[in-house]
Amino acid sequence: MEERGGRAGGFRKDTVDRLLRLHFRDGRIRVNADAQLLMAELLKVFVRAAARAARQAQAEDLNKVDIEQLEKVLPQLLLDF
């Protein structure tokens, strides 16, 4: 997991922090740097999956991504690890 120039996993730290805070009920909860890096890595995987599923849908001449396209790209994502 990398951190470069205020970015974690390719996402700005404040973006990751805001996404995490959307689900917290207590506004006093703090998010440490390790949690931000982990969340950024998970976001990167999620975005990569969505992009690959979109390309799969385009290859099948579909206008929207369905669960079937996501299921087709999941083995590729496992190979990324």
N, CA, C and O atoms as CSV, one atom per row, in Angstrom:
chain,resi,resn,atom,element,x,y,z
A,1,MET,N,N,0.843,-1.170,0.000
A,1,MET,CA,C,0.000,0.000,0.000
A,1,MET,C,C,0.888,1.234,0.000
A,1,MET,O,O,1.821,1.347,0.795
A,2,GLU,N,N,0.589,2.134,-0.886
A,2,GLU,CA,C,1.426,3.305,-1.053
A,2,GLU,C,C,0.707,4.571,-0.633
A,2,GLU,O,O,-0.520,4.665,-0.639
A,3,GLU,N,N,1.530,5.535,-0.271
A,3,GLU,CA,C,1.012,6.858,0.045
A,3,GLU,C,C,1.928,7.862,-0.619
A,3,GLU,O,O,3.118,7.919,-0.307
A,4,ARG,N,N,1.384,8.664,-1.543
A,4,ARG,CA,C,2.194,9.641,-2.255
A,4,ARG,C,C,1.465,10.971,-2.317
A,4,ARG,O,O,0.313,11.040,-2.744
A,5,GLY,N,N,2.139,12.015,-1.892
A,5,GLY,CA,C,1.620,13.367,-2.049
A,5,GLY,C,C,0.192,13.572,-1.580
A,5,GLY,O,O,-0.609,14.177,-2.293
A,6,GLY,N,N,-0.141,13.083,-0.400
A,6,GLY,CA,C,-1.502,13.263,0.109
A,6,GLY,C,C,-2.511,12.310,-0.510
A,6,GLY,O,O,-3.718,12.458,-0.318
A,7,ARG,N,N,-2.012,11.340,-1.249
A,7,ARG,CA,C,-2.889,10.359,-1.878
A,7,ARG,C,C,-2.611,8.982,-1.308
A,7,ARG,O,O,-1.472,8.636,-0.993
A,8,ALA,N,N,-3.663,8.211,-1.182
A,8,ALA,CA,C,-3.539,6.843,-0.672
A,8,ALA,C,C,-4.189,5.913,-1.680
A,8,ALA,O,O,-5.400,5.967,-1.890
A,9,GLY,N,N,-3.393,5.064,-2.302
A,9,GLY,CA,C,-3.943,4.127,-3.279
A,9,GLY,C,C,-4.524,4.805,-4.491
A,9,GLY,O,O,-5.376,4.227,-5.166
A,10,GLY,N,N,-4.090,6.019,-4.793
A,10,GLY,CA,C,-4.604,6.752,-5.942
A,10,GLY,C,C,-5.762,7.682,-5.612
A,10,GLY,O,O,-6.196,8.447,-6.473
A,11,PHE,N,N,-6.262,7.634,-4.411
A,11,PHE,CA,C,-7.357,8.503,-3.982
A,11,PHE,C,C,-6.824,9.544,-3.006
A,11,PHE,O,O,-5.916,9.258,-2.225
A,12,ARG,N,N,-7.379,10.738,-3.048
A,12,ARG,CA,C,-6.980,11.756,-2.086
A,12,ARG,C,C,-7.421,11.327,-0.697
A,12,ARG,O,O,-8.485,10.735,-0.522
A,13,LYS,N,N,-6.592,11.634,0.281
A,13,LYS,CA,C,-6.886,11.218,1.659
A,13,LYS,C,C,-8.209,11.796,2.156
A,13,LYS,O,O,-8.957,11.112,2.854
A,14,ASP,N,N,-8.503,13.042,1.805
A,14,ASP,CA,C,-9.757,13.627,2.290
A,14,ASP,C,C,-10.972,12.953,1.656
A,14,ASP,O,O,-12.032,12.881,2.277
A,15,THR,N,N,-10.828,12.461,0.428
A,15,THR,CA,C,-11.930,11.736,-0.210
A,15,THR,C,C,-12.197,10.426,0.525
A,15,THR,O,O,-13.347,10.089,0.805
A,16,VAL,N,N,-11.137,9.692,0.835
A,16,VAL,CA,C,-11.276,8.423,1.564
A,16,VAL,C,C,-11.869,8.684,2.944
A,16,VAL,O,O,-12.752,7.957,3.399
A,17,ASP,N,N,-11.375,9.726,3.603
A,17,ASP,CA,C,-11.877,10.068,4.934
A,17,ASP,C,C,-13.364,10.402,4.899
A,17,ASP,O,O,-14.120,9.961,5.765
A,18,ARG,N,N,-13.784,11.170,3.913
A,18,ARG,CA,C,-15.214,11.528,3.802
A,18,ARG,C,C,-16.080,10.311,3.526
A,18,ARG,O,O,-17.170,10.180,4.084
A,19,LEU,N,N,-15.596,9.415,2.661
A,19,LEU,CA,C,-16.370,8.200,2.388
A,19,LEU,C,C,-16.527,7.351,3.642
A,19,LEU,O,O,-17.598,6.796,3.888
A,20,LEU,N,N,-15.473,7.250,4.428
A,20,LEU,CA,C,-15.571,6.496,5.679
A,20,LEU,C,C,-16.545,7.155,6.645
A,20,LEU,O,O,-17.340,6.470,7.288
A,21,ARG,N,N,-16.489,8.455,6.750
A,21,ARG,CA,C,-17.328,9.182,7.705
A,21,ARG,C,C,-18.813,9.183,7.329
A,21,ARG,O,O,-19.661,9.476,8.172
A,22,LEU,N,N,-19.129,8.864,6.097
A,22,LEU,CA,C,-20.533,8.783,5.696
A,22,LEU,C,C,-21.284,7.727,6.505
A,22,LEU,O,O,-22.500,7.813,6.674
A,23,HIS,N,N,-20.557,6.739,6.998
A,23,HIS,CA,C,-21.204,5.623,7.693
A,23,HIS,C,C,-21.007,5.649,9.209
A,23,HIS,O,O,-21.460,4.741,9.905
A,24,PHE,N,N,-20.348,6.661,9.716
A,24,PHE,CA,C,-20.155,6.783,11.155
A,24,PHE,C,C,-21.294,7.577,11.763
A,24,PHE,O,O,-21.695,8.606,11.219
A,25,ARG,N,N,-21.808,7.121,12.864
A,25,ARG,CA,C,-22.863,7.866,13.567
A,25,ARG,C,C,-22.261,8.867,14.532
A,25,ARG,O,O,-22.836,9.926,14.784
A,26,ASP,N,N,-21.108,8.530,15.069
A,26,ASP,CA,C,-20.435,9.408,16.019
A,26,ASP,C,C,-19.381,10.220,15.267
A,26,ASP,O,O,-18.423,9.651,14.744
A,27,GLY,N,N,-19.543,11.521,15.208
A,27,GLY,CA,C,-18.629,12.391,14.482
A,27,GLY,C,C,-17.265,12.529,15.114
A,27,GLY,O,O,-16.350,13.086,14.508
A,28,ARG,N,N,-17.118,12.028,16.329
A,28,ARG,CA,C,-15.839,12.146,17.031
A,28,ARG,C,C,-14.871,11.010,16.698
A,28,ARG,O,O,-13.729,11.018,17.158
A,29,ILE,N,N,-15.311,10.049,15.915
A,29,ILE,CA,C,-14.457,8.909,15.572
A,29,ILE,C,C,-13.313,9.394,14.687
A,29,ILE,O,O,-13.517,10.155,13.741
A,30,ARG,N,N,-12.121,8.940,15.011
A,30,ARG,CA,C,-10.947,9.290,14.232
A,30,ARG,C,C,-10.559,8.113,13.341
A,30,ARG,O,O,-10.734,6.951,13.708
A,31,VAL,N,N,-10.036,8.436,12.177
A,31,VAL,CA,C,-9.577,7.417,11.238
A,31,VAL,C,C,-8.072,7.582,11.115
A,31,VAL,O,O,-7.586,8.635,10.702
A,32,ASN,N,N,-7.333,6.533,11.476
A,32,ASN,CA,C,-5.875,6.657,11.399
A,32,ASN,C,C,-5.389,6.410,9.973
A,32,ASN,O,O,-6.156,5.997,9.104
A,33,ALA,N,N,-4.120,6.666,9.751
A,33,ALA,CA,C,-3.539,6.586,8.410
A,33,ALA,C,C,-3.599,5.170,7.842
A,33,ALA,O,O,-3.823,4.993,6.645
A,34,ASP,N,N,-3.403,4.168,8.684
A,34,ASP,CA,C,-3.466,2.784,8.201
A,34,ASP,C,C,-4.865,2.426,7.710
A,34,ASP,O,O,-5.014,1.744,6.695
A,35,ALA,N,N,-5.880,2.879,8.420
A,35,ALA,CA,C,-7.258,2.615,8.003
A,35,ALA,C,C,-7.556,3.318,6.682
A,35,ALA,O,O,-8.256,2.770,5.832
A,36,GLN,N,N,-7.032,4.520,6.507
A,36,GLN,CA,C,-7.237,5.233,5.248
A,36,GLN,C,C,-6.556,4.512,4.093
A,36,GLN,O,O,-7.124,4.408,3.005
A,37,LEU,N,N,-5.343,4.014,4.320
A,37,LEU,CA,C,-4.644,3.276,3.269
A,37,LEU,C,C,-5.379,2.001,2.897
A,37,LEU,O,O,-5.501,1.671,1.717
A,38,LEU,N,N,-5.869,1.283,3.900
A,38,LEU,CA,C,-6.610,0.054,3.633
A,38,LEU,C,C,-7.887,0.345,2.856
A,38,LEU,O,O,-8.207,-0.351,1.892
A,39,MET,N,N,-8.607,1.362,3.273
A,39,MET,CA,C,-9.837,1.732,2.568
A,39,MET,C,C,-9.538,2.172,1.135
A,39,MET,O,O,-10.302,1.862,0.220
A,40,ALA,N,N,-8.450,2.879,0.939
A,40,ALA,CA,C,-8.079,3.318,-0.407
A,40,ALA,C,C,-7.774,2.115,-1.296
A,40,ALA,O,O,-8.133,2.111,-2.473
A,41,GLU,N,N,-7.122,1.109,-0.752
A,41,GLU,CA,C,-6.843,-0.103,-1.525
A,41,GLU,C,C,-8.139,-0.831,-1.886
A,41,GLU,O,O,-8.280,-1.329,-3.003
A,42,LEU,N,N,-9.070,-0.894,-0.961
A,42,LEU,CA,C,-10.364,-1.528,-1.245
A,42,LEU,C,C,-11.131,-0.748,-2.312
A,42,LEU,O,O,-11.766,-1.337,-3.187
A,43,LEU,N,N,-11.068,0.567,-2.232
A,43,LEU,CA,C,-11.714,1.397,-3.250
A,43,LEU,C,C,-11.083,1.178,-4.620
A,43,LEU,O,O,-11.780,1.138,-5.634
A,44,LYS,N,N,-9.765,1.037,-4.643
A,44,LYS,CA,C,-9.067,0.812,-5.903
A,44,LYS,C,C,-9.525,-0.496,-6.546
A,44,LYS,O,O,-9.741,-0.555,-7.757
A,45,VAL,N,N,-9.669,-1.534,-5.740
A,45,VAL,CA,C,-10.131,-2.822,-6.252
A,45,VAL,C,C,-11.571,-2.703,-6.751
A,45,VAL,O,O,-11.912,-3.239,-7.806
A,46,PHE,N,N,-12.411,-2.004,-5.996
A,46,PHE,CA,C,-13.810,-1.834,-6.390
A,46,PHE,C,C,-13.919,-1.071,-7.708
A,46,PHE,O,O,-14.695,-1.453,-8.584
A,47,VAL,N,N,-13.153,-0.007,-7.850
A,47,VAL,CA,C,-13.187,0.785,-9.087
A,47,VAL,C,C,-12.660,-0.032,-10.253
A,47,VAL,O,O,-13.205,0.031,-11.356
A,48,ARG,N,N,-11.607,-0.797,-10.017
A,48,ARG,CA,C,-11.065,-1.651,-11.074
A,48,ARG,C,C,-12.104,-2.677,-11.515
A,48,ARG,O,O,-12.252,-2.934,-12.710
A,49,ALA,N,N,-12.824,-3.263,-10.560
A,49,ALA,CA,C,-13.869,-4.241,-10.897
A,49,ALA,C,C,-14.986,-3.595,-11.703
A,49,ALA,O,O,-15.466,-4.171,-12.679
A,50,ALA,N,N,-15.395,-2.407,-11.299
A,50,ALA,CA,C,-16.460,-1.709,-12.024
A,50,ALA,C,C,-16.030,-1.366,-13.444
A,50,ALA,O,O,-16.814,-1.503,-14.383
A,51,ALA,N,N,-14.788,-0.920,-13.603
A,51,ALA,CA,C,-14.292,-0.561,-14.935
A,51,ALA,C,C,-14.205,-1.788,-15.835
A,51,ALA,O,O,-14.579,-1.731,-17.007
A,52,ARG,N,N,-13.716,-2.891,-15.291
A,52,ARG,CA,C,-13.624,-4.115,-16.094
A,52,ARG,C,C,-15.002,-4.653,-16.449
A,52,ARG,O,O,-15.207,-5.148,-17.558
A,53,ALA,N,N,-15.942,-4.561,-15.526
A,53,ALA,CA,C,-17.310,-5.006,-15.810
A,53,ALA,C,C,-17.936,-4.126,-16.885
A,53,ALA,O,O,-18.692,-4.614,-17.726
A,54,ALA,N,N,-17.626,-2.830,-16.863
A,54,ALA,CA,C,-18.149,-1.926,-17.894
A,54,ALA,C,C,-17.568,-2.285,-19.264
A,54,ALA,O,O,-18.287,-2.283,-20.264
A,55,ARG,N,N,-16.277,-2.592,-19.309
A,55,ARG,CA,C,-15.672,-3.010,-20.586
A,55,ARG,C,C,-16.273,-4.330,-21.071
A,55,ARG,O,O,-16.463,-4.530,-22.271
A,56,GLN,N,N,-16.567,-5.220,-20.137
A,56,GLN,CA,C,-17.189,-6.494,-20.503
A,56,GLN,C,C,-18.584,-6.255,-21.081
A,56,GLN,O,O,-18.966,-6.885,-22.066
A,57,ALA,N,N,-19.331,-5.357,-20.475
A,57,ALA,CA,C,-20.671,-5.035,-20.983
A,57,ALA,C,C,-20.582,-4.420,-22.380
A,57,ALA,O,O,-21.394,-4.732,-23.252
A,58,GLN,N,N,-19.591,-3.544,-22.591
A,58,GLN,CA,C,-19.411,-2.954,-23.918
A,58,GLN,C,C,-19.070,-4.027,-24.940
A,58,GLN,O,O,-19.555,-3.982,-26.070
A,59,ALA,N,N,-18.247,-4.984,-24.560
A,59,ALA,CA,C,-17.868,-6.064,-25.474
A,59,ALA,C,C,-19.074,-6.917,-25.850
A,59,ALA,O,O,-19.117,-7.509,-26.928
A,60,GLU,N,N,-20.039,-6.972,-24.959
A,60,GLU,CA,C,-21.260,-7.738,-25.213
A,60,GLU,C,C,-22.362,-6.870,-25.808
A,60,GLU,O,O,-23.507,-7.307,-25.922
A,61,ASP,N,N,-22.019,-5.638,-26.189
A,61,ASP,CA,C,-22.972,-4.682,-26.779
A,61,ASP,C,C,-24.173,-4.410,-25.870
A,61,ASP,O,O,-25.313,-4.338,-26.330
A,62,LEU,N,N,-23.897,-4.263,-24.580
A,62,LEU,CA,C,-24.937,-3.949,-23.608
A,62,LEU,C,C,-24.797,-2.492,-23.167
A,62,LEU,O,O,-23.698,-1.936,-23.177
A,63,ASN,N,N,-25.907,-1.885,-22.785
A,63,ASN,CA,C,-25.899,-0.490,-22.354
A,63,ASN,C,C,-25.716,-0.318,-20.855
A,63,ASN,O,O,-25.438,0.786,-20.387
A,64,LYS,N,N,-25.871,-1.403,-20.095
A,64,LYS,CA,C,-25.688,-1.298,-18.652
A,64,LYS,C,C,-24.968,-2.531,-18.122
A,64,LYS,O,O,-25.032,-3.618,-18.695
A,65,VAL,N,N,-24.292,-2.316,-17.021
A,65,VAL,CA,C,-23.545,-3.398,-16.385
A,65,VAL,C,C,-24.482,-4.148,-15.461
A,65,VAL,O,O,-25.201,-3.550,-14.660
A,66,ASP,N,N,-24.464,-5.452,-15.580
A,66,ASP,CA,C,-25.291,-6.306,-14.744
A,66,ASP,C,C,-24.366,-7.210,-13.924
A,66,ASP,O,O,-23.154,-7.227,-14.141
A,67,ILE,N,N,-24.923,-7.931,-13.015
A,67,ILE,CA,C,-24.140,-8.811,-12.155
A,67,ILE,C,C,-23.389,-9.854,-12.971
A,67,ILE,O,O,-22.323,-10.311,-12.557
A,68,GLU,N,N,-23.924,-10.233,-14.113
A,68,GLU,CA,C,-23.270,-11.246,-14.941
A,68,GLU,C,C,-21.914,-10.770,-15.451
A,68,GLU,O,O,-20.964,-11.552,-15.502
A,69,GLN,N,N,-21.813,-9.503,-15.827
A,69,GLN,CA,C,-20.526,-8.968,-16.282
A,69,GLN,C,C,-19.527,-8.914,-15.133
A,69,GLN,O,O,-18.340,-9.181,-15.318
A,70,LEU,N,N,-20.011,-8.570,-13.961
A,70,LEU,CA,C,-19.132,-8.537,-12.797
A,70,LEU,C,C,-18.627,-9.940,-12.461
A,70,LEU,O,O,-17.461,-10.117,-12.109
A,71,GLU,N,N,-19.494,-10.918,-12.570
A,71,GLU,CA,C,-19.076,-12.296,-12.306
A,71,GLU,C,C,-18.035,-12.769,-13.308
A,71,GLU,O,O,-17.183,-13.590,-12.970
A,72,LYS,N,N,-18.090,-12.270,-14.523
A,72,LYS,CA,C,-17.127,-12.676,-15.543
A,72,LYS,C,C,-15.742,-12.093,-15.294
A,72,LYS,O,O,-14.747,-12.696,-15.696
A,73,VAL,N,N,-15.650,-10.938,-14.642
A,73,VAL,CA,C,-14.339,-10.307,-14.424
A,73,VAL,C,C,-13.752,-10.625,-13.048
A,73,VAL,O,O,-12.596,-10.291,-12.789
A,74,LEU,N,N,-14.508,-11.252,-12.176
A,74,LEU,CA,C,-13.989,-11.567,-10.840
A,74,LEU,C,C,-12.741,-12.456,-10.859
A,74,LEU,O,O,-11.823,-12.213,-10.075
A,75,PRO,N,N,-12.672,-13.472,-11.721
A,75,PRO,CA,C,-11.419,-14.253,-11.748
A,75,PRO,C,C,-10.197,-13.413,-12.114
A,75,PRO,O,O,-9.105,-13.661,-11.603
A,76,GLN,N,N,-10.365,-12.429,-12.987
A,76,GLN,CA,C,-9.256,-11.538,-13.331
A,76,GLN,C,C,-8.797,-10.741,-12.116
A,76,GLN,O,O,-7.602,-10.528,-11.912
A,77,LEU,N,N,-9.756,-10.307,-11.319
A,77,LEU,CA,C,-9.399,-9.544,-10.115
A,77,LEU,C,C,-8.629,-10.391,-9.115
A,77,LEU,O,O,-7.714,-9.898,-8.457
A,78,LEU,N,N,-8.986,-11.642,-8.999
A,78,LEU,CA,C,-8.262,-12.529,-8.091
A,78,LEU,C,C,-6.829,-12.723,-8.538
A,78,LEU,O,O,-5.933,-12.882,-7.709
A,79,LEU,N,N,-6.607,-12.713,-9.835
A,79,LEU,CA,C,-5.249,-12.858,-10.352
A,79,LEU,C,C,-4.407,-11.604,-10.089
A,79,LEU,O,O,-3.178,-11.677,-10.084
A,80,ASP,N,N,-5.042,-10.483,-9.875
A,80,ASP,CA,C,-4.318,-9.245,-9.581
A,80,ASP,C,C,-3.613,-9.303,-8.240
A,80,ASP,O,O,-2.638,-8.585,-8.017
A,81,PHE,N,N,-4.098,-10.152,-7.347
A,81,PHE,CA,C,-3.485,-10.255,-6.033
A,81,PHE,C,C,-2.349,-11.216,-6.090
A,81,PHE,O,O,-1.689,-11.452,-5.078
